[in-house]
Structures are given as structure tokens and as C-alpha cells.
Amino acid sequence: MTEGIQNVSKPQIKVENLNLWYGEKQALKNVSMHIPRNSITALIGPSGCGKSTFIRCLNRMNDLINNCRIEGKVTIESNNIYGPDVDVVDLRKSVGMVFQKPNPFPMSIYDNVAYGPRIHGANRKDLDGIVERALRSAAIWDEVSDRLKSPALSLSGGQQQRLCIARTLAVKPKIILFDEPTSALDPISTLRIEDLTTDLKKDYTIVIVTHNMQQAARISDYTGFFLMGELIEFGQTKQIFQNPRKKSTEDYITGRFG
Ligand SMILES: Nc1ncnc2c1ncn2[C@@H]1O[C@H](COP(=O)(O)OP(=O)(O)OP(=O)(O)O)[C@@H](O)[C@H]1O
């Protein structure tokens, strides 16, 4: 059976035979993966193996890169997201993304969270409630509720990252992509974000790229191991870490390379 397809029933995201080139260079090679709803899927592998490239295919962030060509199929809830009628703005609303470096806008805490809902036409009278709910869900409300008008850039790095998560949640996504969300954070902020992702999977499907093997083992239900653009092994996280089927997976998770 194709790697990435077994073990998962009723997938919300289906990736089939995905190939991607940056110019002449092929960065993803025939990757297939089925990702279930309300789960956390971790993507691991050495630098340059294509993890970020893969995750960016799930909300068409690679569209923004010149010279990038994609073949294959990505279906989210039965919709082919590369189909001709797809509204990419709507797609990115329902498939949100949190990046490695916290990137709040240079505006107030409140306006950061209200930004997306405003663009998508939320009613002014509903905004306070939307902002509060998003900040609560991102576990930062108690720290900022008395200074919503302060600049977002006055927050600590860990708080800024939770604010960025609140900003993503405010537009009500179904899926959240995290691209190494804790690599710029200290250990305590990292644990807070990990706890938060575990809480969020009740309501969202999460895909996370991480270099931190302990993090993948701690928080994810499924893990995919990439090497040189190929998905080498995909399965339940416990199986991947305790009983990998492929030698290269074992070598990577035991630190023999990467
Ligand atoms: N915009 C781009 N243009 C050209 N090549 C790119 C671009 N982005 C990534 N690549 C190349 O594609 C390959 C995969 O990169 P990608 O960033 O997806 O890997 P990664 O596994 O996420 O790495 P890291 O863990 O270091 O972030 C690498 O060889 C990289 O140099």
C-alpha cells in the first residue's frame, strides 16, 4: 500500500501523488497522505527534506512562489483545493497557518485579532466577542484582557505566538498548519503552545512541522517522516517512535543522522 494512506479512516485531508518543483529542482516526490479530522499530525525529517514545502501545499501558500509547479491532488472535505473554481482567500481562511517566527502586525493586540474578521465582513458589534473568544481559546486572554489597546509588539515572544494563534482562530478555520511554531521560543513558552495545540484538536485538525522529536512524540497522533522530498514512513506516532518499519526512520529518530 502507498505510504501515508494506511491507518487513517475518514480523512479530512487527502493528498494524492503530490509532486512539486522549484524550477528544475524537485522538492516533493509522489507524496500521498490521509489526515483525519481532530487529530495532530507531526511532520519530521532533516533540514531541506520538504516538510515546509508540503505543509504550504495544504493552503496553497506555494502559489506565491515564482517558478513553483505542482502536480497531484489535494482534497479537503471532498473539495479539490487546486481546482479552477477555488477562492484562495477562502481556502486560507479555512486552512490557517502559524509560522516559525511570531509575526504580529504592528498594531494593537485587539486589532491583530479583529483584522481577519473585519476583512471577512464581521459586524462591528460582534467584534469584541470574537476577539475575546479567540484570545481565550489561544490561552492568552488572562494576560492581555486589561491592555487590548497596547501594541502587539510589546508582548513577549511566547505571548506574540499565542496572539498569532488567536489571530488565526478568529476567522474560524477548520484546519491549522503550524510551521515550527516553537523553534524561536523558550522551553516554558514551548510547553504552553504544546498544551494549547492539544486543547485545540478538540475543535480543529492540526498539522505541525517540527524539528523537535520529543515534541512530535508528546503531542501528535500521527507522524510522517520525510527524506529528500519523499514521505518515507507515515503512521501512528507511537508506532513510528517505538517500532519504525523503515531503517531510515529509525536512524533519524534515534539521532543517527539529521
Ligand atoms: N522558494 C524556494 N525556491 C527554491 N527552492 C526552495 C524554495 N523553498 C524551499 N526550497 C528547496 O526545497 C527543498 C525543501 O525545502 P523545505 O523548506 O520544504 O524543507 P524543510 O524540510 O522544511 O527544511 P527546514 O527543516 O530546514 O525548514 C530544499 O532543498 C530547499 O532548498
The ligand as a Tripos MOL2 file, in Angstrom:
@<TRIPOS>MOLECULE
LIG
   31    33     1     0     0
SMALL
NO_CHARGES

@<TRIPOS>ATOM
      1 N1         11.2500   29.2490   -2.5760 N.pl3     1 LIG1
      2 C1         12.1090   28.2730   -2.8980 C.ar      1 LIG1
      3 N2         12.7760   28.2860   -4.0690 N.ar      1 LIG1
      4 C2         13.6430   27.3130   -4.3940 C.ar      1 LIG1
      5 N3         13.9050   26.2400   -3.6310 N.ar      1 LIG1
      6 C3         13.2560   26.1500   -2.4500 C.ar      1 LIG1
      7 C4         12.3410   27.1550   -2.0160 C.ar      1 LIG1
      8 N4         11.8590   26.7920   -0.8050 N.ar      1 LIG1
      9 C5         12.4540   25.6180   -0.4960 C.ar      1 LIG1
     10 N5         13.2950   25.2300   -1.4840 N.ar      1 LIG1
     11 C6         14.1150   23.9960   -1.5290 C.3       1 LIG1
     12 O1         13.2380   22.8760   -1.4390 O.3       1 LIG1
     13 C7         13.7800   21.8960   -0.5620 C.3       1 LIG1
     14 C8         12.8020   21.6410    0.5840 C.3       1 LIG1
     15 O2         12.7550   22.7940    1.4070 O.3       1 LIG1
     16 P1         11.7890   22.9290    2.6790 P.3       1 LIG1
     17 O3         11.9270   24.3150    3.2130 O.co2     1 LIG1
     18 O4         10.4470   22.4550    2.3090 O.co2     1 LIG1
     19 O5         12.4550   21.8660    3.6660 O.3       1 LIG1
     20 P2         12.2260   21.6410    5.2100 P.3       1 LIG1
     21 O6         12.2340   20.1770    5.4160 O.co2     1 LIG1
     22 O7         11.0470   22.3890    5.6900 O.co2     1 LIG1
     23 O8         13.5610   22.2750    5.8110 O.3       1 LIG1
     24 P3         13.8440   23.0020    7.2250 P.3       1 LIG1
     25 O9         13.6110   21.9580    8.2550 O.co2     1 LIG1
     26 O10        15.2930   23.4050    7.1290 O.co2     1 LIG1
     27 O11        12.9000   24.1640    7.3090 O.co2     1 LIG1
     28 C9         15.1310   22.4080   -0.1120 C.3       1 LIG1
     29 O12        16.1100   21.8650   -0.9490 O.3       1 LIG1
     30 C10        15.0300   23.9070   -0.3180 C.3       1 LIG1
     31 O13        16.2700   24.4700   -0.5920 O.3       1 LIG1
@<TRIPOS>BOND
     1     1     2 1
     2     2     3 ar
     3     2     7 ar
     4     3     4 ar
     5     4     5 ar
     6     5     6 ar
     7     6     7 ar
     8     6    10 ar
     9     7     8 ar
    10     8     9 ar
    11     9    10 ar
    12    10    11 1
    13    11    12 1
    14    11    30 1
    15    12    13 1
    16    13    14 1
    17    13    28 1
    18    14    15 1
    19    15    16 1
    20    16    17 2
    21    16    18 1
    22    16    19 1
    23    19    20 1
    24    20    21 2
    25    20    22 1
    26    20    23 1
    27    23    24 1
    28    24    25 2
    29    24    26 1
    30    24    27 1
    31    28    29 1
    32    28    30 1
    33    30    31 1
@<TRIPOS>SUBSTRUCTURE
     1 LIG1         1 GROUP 0 **** ****
